[in-house]
Amino acid sequence: MSQANLEYHWMPYTGNRQFKKDPRMIHSADGVWYTDDRGRKILDGHSGLWTTGLGHGRPEIADAITRQLAQLDYAPPFQFGHTGAFELAEKLKELMPDPLNYVFYTNSGSESADTSLKMARAYWRLKGQPAKTRFIGRSKGYHGVNFGGISVGGIAANRRHFGQGVEADHLPHTMLPENKFVHGMPETGAHLADDLSELIALHDASTIAAVIVEPMAGSAGVIPPPVGYLQRLKEICVANDILLIFDEVITGFGRCGAMTGSDAFGVVPDIINTAKQLTNGVIPMGAVIAHEDIYHTFMEHGGPEYALEFPHGYTYSAHPVACAAGIAALDVLVEEKLVDRVAAEASYWGELLHTLRDKPHVSDIRNYGFAGALTIAPYPGEPLRRPFEIAMGLWERGFLVRYGGDTIQLAPAFVMERPQMESLVSALGETLDALA
Ligand code: PMP
C-alpha cells in the first residue's frame, strides 16, 4: 500500500471513490513491464495509453531529454524559434504522406483536435468562403475532451454533462452486426460513407468546413474501417470541397503496421492529427500536420508579413524538451524498423486475440495492427460494470489493460514478444472464465 495521501488528486477519467478505496499504484516501468507499489511485475497490455509502443525506459529518449534540459529548457514559441522544433518538423514531413508537409505543434491529442478544427474554419475564411463552418464527425469517434473535440466526437458519455458545444453532425459508425468477429478490416460497410452525401444535401457543402474521423477508431474499442470506406469518404469530400481530417492520435507512428493510418488504409487526408506515440508518451506533445495547400493559403492571405497568419498556439507548443523527445522517439521507431515488426506480427496478434471468441461475456472481437478490443455483454442495467471487473481481475493477475464503455482494449508495445502476448491473452481468457 502506498505511503502517499491519496485524497487530493482529483483523478481524470477515473472512478475516484473506487480508486481511493482500492488504489492501483504504478511505481516504475521498464520495457513492457510496470512494477506496482507492492513490487509486483505488471505486463503493460496497453502500451501505456496507446503511447509507449517503443517500450518504457528507452535510454535514447531519456538521454535526449537530459541533454536538451541542460542546453535549453524552455523557449517562447511565439515569435521565437529553436532548432529542435524545425528538425522535428522536417522529420515529421518525411514520415507523413505527401503533401502533408507543414507541422503545427500542440501538447495533446485534444489540442490537436481543436487546432485542426480551427485551422479548417480559418482556411475557408481565407479562401473567401466564411460560411464553411460546420463539422461532421462520426458516431463512436473520439477526438479528446476539449469543446471542439467532444462536439465532433461521437461518444455521448463524454458530452452529455457539458452543455452547448460546437455545432456538428455525425456519420454512423461502422460496427454493423454482420461485422462481428471479423478479423482485421470488415468487407461490409463502405456504403455507410454515403451518409455524408445526405448531410451535404441537408446543409449544403457551402456550409461544411471539414469531416473528421479516426481512420481506425480507437477509444470506442478498436473499429477498423471497412474496406473502401475511407476511400469513399475522401471521394465525397473532394467532390464537395470539404476538408478531410484524420485523427491519428492512436494510429499515427506505427500502431497499424504502417507509419500512419493514412498509409495503412491508402487514403491521404488534408490534415493529420497526432500525439501519444510521437514522443513515446514520455513528454506531452501533439502535432497537426497540414497539406501544403493549407499552409500556403495562410501564407498568401495572411496579411502583411509581420501579421499572424493563424492566431493560435500554446505556451508549450514546440517545447524544446518535447521536441528532443520526439526526435529521439521517431529515430528509434525508424532505426529499429518497429513499424515493419508490427506489420509482420499483426496477424499473429490478431489470431491470438480471436481465440477468445467462445469465452463467456464476449460479444465481439476486433483487431488491426497491434490493437484489439473485446465487446463485453452487459449485466442487465449495469452496462459498464463487467469491463471494469475484467480490467480489475487482470490487474490482480499482473496485467494492465484499458476498459472503456462496454469494451476491453489492448495495445501491445511494438516490441512485445509472442510469449508475452500469449500470456496477456491467456490471462484475459482466465479472467473471463473466472467471472462466469
Ligand atoms: N484523439 C484520439 C483519436 C485519441 O485516441 C485521443 C486520446 N485517446 C485523443 C484525441 C485525445 O488525446 P489527449 O488525451 O492527449 O488529449
Boltz pocket constraint, residues with backbone or C-beta under 6 A from the ligand:
constraints:
  - pocket:
      binder: B
      contacts: [[A, 49], [A, 107], [A, 108], [A, 109], [A, 110], [A, 111], [A, 113], [A, 142], [A, 143], [A, 144], [A, 145], [A, 214], [A, 218], [A, 219], [A, 247], [A, 248], [A, 249], [A, 250], [A, 275], [A, 276]]
      max_distance: 6.0
